[in-house]
Amino acid sequence: MTAVGMEGRVPEIDLSNPEVLRDPWGHYGTARERSPLARLLIPGLGAMWALLRHGEARSVLSDPRFELNAGGFARRPAVAEEYLPYLRTMQELEGREHHRLRALVAPAFTARRARAFRPGIARIVDRLLDALPDHVEDGRVDLRRHFTRALPMAVICELVGIPEPDRPRWEEYGAIIAAGDGAGLAEAVPGIVRGAKAAVAARRAEPADDLISDLLRAQSEDGERLDDVELVTLIWNVVLAGQTPTHLIANAVAALFDHPEQLAALRADEALLPGAVEELIRWCGPQLLAIPRQAREDVEIDGTLISKGDRVTAALAAVNRDPAVFVDPHRLDLRRPPGPAGHLGFLHGPHFCLGAAIARVQTQVALGALLRRFPRLAPAGEPQRVPDPGSWRLAALPVTL
């Protein structure tokens, strides 16, 4: 089967095709020109619908007729029964239950809180950059391994309140998540739950200015709003879900290497950073496909029937380069003016990425500091990509300093 075929008026995209993995934007873009919908053929998971245009994707992401549940791309890890209650995360909750839990966590992730935390992020970035030359071998260093992988975990542990001695273990868990290692995650679940329980116990004994302490205060004021299982689940889920910048920063550096004129512009004017980060999320954000929703009833989209029970995803690789929304969408432009409808790299609606503000600030601080500290930063060979139909990420990014 070709990468993009046709069944009736709806294109089919075979996600086992190496060409789709190599150039998802091109294949999704070809399909988008034909239809707002495609059928994705996914090895081991069957078929699902993909929304290819910005308007339809934005609408479905906030439509209560499409719900998140446990049947996404990844299967729930096989763990002992005692740990099952801790695997029901906000990611698969909807309606009032989702709103209740999100409202408890959201104050720690506002844009204002992210800005206030910026000096702390800068200190972590500087510490990692100080150590970067120590990892040089044969004139090269893997920026992903020694910088972009370590940064998000250090930041989220500080924000959440994970005790310092426990952070190396959480870095190991973060590496499992970043690698998409399902078997490794199943083995790690007992340690993850124990680690979250230990962090809660530490903050019960010694409160601080962090998320765990905030949640404990909320629990003591109104215990019916948050039980202990929910508290522990929230902690581990927030920590491990906060790893998006690992791939975003690495992708951004690789994209800038591929566009030297844009890299030069950013080096010359750091005031471009906030807009540049938005454009880089649009251009090379790590998520190619949103977590699938399931239709709760029959729904028609552009004349195509989505039957009750069908799974639907937003193809962000297509949506974020939709020419109906973005002028000259196949050009990376760090000076691109913000439009009335922005990228959907952090999704939309009730499940809009909770950590979007902190991810934006981390990426701004990391790119700015990296380019200042190493003005001759350059690629040292081709980056190593992970062949994954759901995400665009690097296994290694070798550079010279």
C-alpha positions in Angstrom: 0.0 0.0 0.0 1.2 3.5 -0.7 1.8 6.0 2.1 -1.3 7.9 1.1 -4.0 6.0 -0.7 -7.7 6.6 -1.4 -10.8 4.8 -0.2 -13.7 6.7 -1.7 -13.2 10.4 -1.0 -11.2 9.9 2.3 -7.5 9.4 2.0 -5.8 6.5 3.8 -2.4 6.9 5.5 -0.4 3.8 6.3 1.6 4.7 9.5 3.8 1.6 9.0 5.2 3.2 5.8 8.8 4.4 6.3 8.2 7.4 4.1 5.4 8.6 6.4 7.8 8.4 9.3 10.5 10.3 7.4 8.2 13.1 6.2 4.9 13.2 8.1 4.2 16.8 7.1 4.4 16.1 3.4 2.2 13.0 3.6 -0.4 14.6 5.9 -0.3 17.8 3.8 -1.0 15.8 0.6 -4.0 14.2 2.3 -5.2 17.5 3.7 -5.5 18.9 0.2 -8.0 16.2 -0.7 -10.1 16.1 2.5 -10.4 17.4 6.1 -10.3 13.7 7.2 -8.1 10.7 6.7 -8.1 7.1 7.8 -4.9 6.1 9.6 -3.8 2.5 9.4 -1.9 1.8 12.6 0.0 -1.5 13.1 -1.5 -3.3 16.1 -4.2 -0.8 16.7 -6.3 -1.0 13.6 -7.7 2.2 11.9 -8.8 5.5 13.3 -9.9 8.9 11.8 -7.5 11.8 11.6 -8.6 15.5 11.4 -6.3 17.3 9.0 -7.5 20.9 9.0 -7.2 23.4 11.8 -10.9 24.3 12.0 -12.2 20.8 12.3 -9.5 19.8 14.7 -10.0 22.7 17.0 -13.7 22.0 17.0 -13.5 18.3 17.9 -10.9 18.9 20.6 -13.5 20.9 22.5 -16.6 18.9 21.5 -18.0 16.8 24.4 -19.3 14.2 21.9 -15.7 13.1 21.6 -14.2 11.8 24.9 -10.8 10.7 26.1 -10.5 7.3 27.8 -7.9 4.7 28.5 -7.9 3.4 24.9 -5.4 5.8 23.3 -2.2 5.0 21.5 -0.5 3.3 24.4 -2.0 0.4 26.3 -2.3 0.6 30.1 0.7 -1.0 31.6 0.2 -4.5 33.1 0.8 -4.0 36.9 -0.3 -5.6 40.1 -3.9 -4.9 41.2 -2.8 -2.7 44.1 -1.4 -0.1 41.6 -4.3 0.0 39.2 -6.1 2.9 41.1 -3.0 5.1 40.6 -3.1 4.7 36.8 -6.4 6.5 36.3 -5.1 10.0 35.4 -6.6 13.3 34.3 -5.7 12.3 30.8 -8.6 9.9 30.7 -11.1 11.8 32.7 -13.9 14.1 31.4 -16.5 16.5 32.6 -16.9 17.4 36.3 -14.3 14.9 37.5 -11.7 16.2 35.2 -12.5 19.8 36.0 -12.3 19.2 39.7 -8.8 17.7 39.6 -7.5 20.2 37.0 -8.8 23.1 39.0 -6.7 22.0 42.0 -3.4 21.7 39.9 -3.9 24.6 37.5 -2.8 27.5 39.8 0.8 26.0 39.8 0.9 26.2 36.0 -0.4 29.7 35.2 1.6 32.0 32.9 2.2 34.3 35.9 3.6 31.4 38.0 5.8 30.3 35.0 7.2 33.9 34.7 7.9 34.0 38.5 9.7 30.7 38.2 11.8 31.9 35.3 14.9 32.8 37.5 14.8 29.2 38.9 14.7 27.8 35.5 17.6 30.0 34.4 19.7 28.7 37.4 19.0 25.1 36.3 19.8 25.9 32.7 23.1 27.5 33.7 24.1 24.6 35.9 23.5 22.1 33.0 25.3 24.4 30.5 28.3 24.7 32.9 28.6 20.9 32.9 28.2 20.5 29.1 31.9 20.9 28.2 32.7 18.1 30.6 30.8 15.7 28.4 32.6 16.5 25.2 34.2 13.4 23.5 36.2 13.6 20.3 35.1 17.2 20.0 31.4 16.4 20.2 28.7 16.3 22.8 25.1 14.9 22.6 22.9 17.9 23.4 19.9 15.7 23.9 21.5 13.4 26.5 23.3 16.0 28.5 21.0 19.0 28.3 17.5 18.7 26.9 16.7 15.4 28.6 17.9 16.6 32.0 16.3 20.0 32.0 12.5 19.3 32.1 12.8 16.8 34.9 14.9 19.2 37.0 12.4 22.0 36.5 9.3 20.0 37.2 10.7 18.3 40.3 11.5 21.8 41.7 8.0 23.1 40.8 6.2 20.1 42.2 8.3 19.6 45.3 10.1 16.3 44.8 12.9 16.0 47.4 16.4 16.5 46.1 17.8 13.1 47.0 14.9 11.4 45.1 15.4 13.3 41.8 17.9 11.0 40.1 15.3 8.2 40.3 12.7 10.4 38.8 15.1 11.2 36.0 15.3 7.5 35.3 11.5 7.4 35.1 11.4 10.4 32.8 13.9 8.7 30.5 11.5 5.7 30.2 8.6 8.0 29.3 10.7 10.0 26.9 11.8 6.8 25.1 8.2 5.6 24.8 9.2 2.3 26.7 5.9 0.7 27.6 7.5 -2.4 29.1 9.9 -0.3 31.1 7.0 1.8 32.4 5.1 -1.2 33.6 8.2 -2.3 35.6 8.7 1.2 36.9 5.1 1.8 38.1 5.6 0.4 41.7 8.6 2.7 42.1 6.8 5.7 40.7 3.9 5.3 43.1 6.2 4.7 46.1 8.2 7.8 45.0 5.1 10.0 44.8 3.9 8.7 48.2 7.3 9.5 49.7 7.2 13.1 48.2 3.7 13.6 49.7 4.9 12.4 53.1 8.0 14.7 53.0 5.8 17.7 52.3 3.3 16.8 55.0 6.2 16.9 57.5 7.8 20.0 56.0 5.6 22.2 53.7 7.2 24.5 51.2 6.2 26.7 48.2 5.5 24.0 45.7 2.6 22.1 44.2 2.5 19.2 46.7 2.2 21.6 49.6 -0.6 23.5 47.8 -2.5 20.3 47.2 -2.0 19.2 50.8 -3.4 22.5 51.9 -6.4 22.1 49.6 -7.0 18.6 50.9 -6.9 19.7 54.6 -9.4 22.5 53.8 -11.8 20.3 52.0 -10.9 16.6 52.1 -13.8 15.6 49.9 -12.2 17.3 46.9 -9.1 15.2 46.8 -8.4 11.8 48.3 -5.0 10.3 48.9 -5.1 8.1 45.8 -5.9 11.1 43.6 -3.2 13.1 45.3 -0.5 10.5 44.6 -1.8 10.0 41.0 -1.7 13.7 40.3 1.9 14.0 41.6 3.4 11.3 39.5 1.3 12.2 36.4 2.3 15.9 36.5 6.0 15.0 37.0 6.2 12.6 34.1 3.9 14.5 31.8 6.1 17.5 32.1 8.8 16.1 29.8 7.6 17.7 26.5 10.5 20.2 26.5 12.9 17.3 26.2 11.9 16.8 22.6 10.7 20.3 21.9 14.1 22.0 22.7 16.1 19.3 20.8 13.8 19.6 17.8 14.1 23.4 17.9 17.9 23.3 17.9 17.9 20.8 15.0 15.4 23.0 13.0 17.5 26.1 13.6 20.6 24.2 12.3 18.6 23.4 9.2 17.6 27.1 8.8 20.9 29.1 9.4 19.3 32.4 8.4 16.7 31.9 11.2 19.4 30.9 13.6 21.4 34.0 12.8 18.3 36.2 13.3 17.7 34.7 16.8 21.4 35.1 17.7 21.2 38.7 16.7 18.0 39.5 18.6 16.9 37.6 21.7 13.7 39.7 21.7 12.5 37.3 19.0 12.5 34.4 21.5 8.8 34.4 22.6 7.5 34.4 19.0 10.3 32.1 17.9 9.2 29.5 20.4 5.6 29.6 19.2 6.8 29.2 15.6 9.1 26.3 16.5 6.2 24.6 18.3 4.1 25.0 15.1 7.0 23.9 12.9 8.5 20.9 14.8 6.5 20.3 17.9 7.1 16.8 19.2 3.5 15.6 19.1 2.4 14.6 15.6 -0.9 13.1 16.6 -3.1 14.1 19.5 -4.3 11.4 22.0 -7.3 9.8 20.3 -10.8 10.7 21.3 -13.7 8.2 21.1 -17.1 9.3 19.5 -19.9 9.0 22.1 -22.5 9.1 19.3 -22.7 9.2 15.6 -21.2 12.5 14.3 -20.9 13.8 10.8 -17.8 15.8 9.7 -17.8 17.3 6.3 -20.2 14.7 5.0 -18.4 11.7 6.5 -20.1 9.7 9.2 -18.0 9.1 12.4 -19.8 6.2 14.1 -20.3 5.9 17.8 -17.2 4.2 19.3 -14.9 5.3 16.4 -11.5 6.8 17.5 -10.5 10.2 16.2 -7.2 12.0 16.5 -6.0 15.5 15.4 -3.1 15.2 13.0 -1.1 18.1 14.4 1.5 17.7 11.6 -1.2 18.7 9.1 -3.2 21.1 11.3 -0.2 23.3 12.2 0.6 23.8 8.5 -2.9 24.4 7.3 -2.7 27.1 4.6 -6.2 28.3 5.5 -4.8 29.5 8.8 -1.0 30.1 8.3 0.4 32.2 5.4 3.2 30.3 3.7 2.9 27.5 6.2 5.8 25.4 4.9 8.3 28.1 5.8 9.9 28.5 9.2 9.6 32.2 10.1 10.7 33.2 13.6 9.2 36.7 12.9 5.8 35.2 11.9 3.1 37.6 13.4 0.6 35.9 15.7 -2.7 35.3 13.9 -6.2 35.1 15.3 -6.0 31.3 15.4 -2.7 29.9 16.7 -1.0 26.5 16.4 -2.6 23.5 18.2 0.8 22.2 19.5 -0.6 22.3 23.0 -4.0 21.1 21.8 -7.3 23.0 22.7 -10.3 22.8 24.9 -10.6 21.2 28.4 -7.5 19.1 27.8 -5.3 22.0 26.7 -1.8 21.2 27.9 -1.6 22.0 31.6 2.1 22.7 31.4 2.1 24.9 28.3 3.2 28.1 30.1 6.1 26.4 31.8 7.2 24.6 28.6 7.2 27.9 26.8 9.3 29.6 29.4 11.7 26.6 29.7 12.2 26.6 25.9 12.8 30.4 25.7 15.3 30.3 28.6 17.1 27.2 27.3 17.5 28.4 23.7 18.5 31.9 24.7 21.1 30.7 27.2 22.5 28.0 24.9 23.0 30.4 22.0 24.6 33.0 24.3 26.9 30.6 26.0 28.1 28.8 22.9 28.1 31.3 20.0 29.8 28.7 17.7 27.3 25.9 18.4 27.0 23.8 15.3 25.8 20.3 14.3 28.3 17.5 14.4 26.6 15.1 12.0 23.0 14.1 11.5 20.7 14.0 14.4 19.4 10.5 15.2 15.6 10.3 14.9 13.2 7.9 16.6 10.9 6.3 14.0 7.5 6.9 15.7 4.3 7.7 13.9 2.9 9.6 16.9 5.8 11.9 17.8 8.7 13.7 16.2 11.7 13.2 18.5 15.4 12.6 18.5 17.5 9.9 20.1 20.6 11.9 19.9 21.7 15.5 18.8 25.5 15.6 18.4 26.9 19.1 18.4 30.2 21.0 18.7 30.5 23.8 21.2 
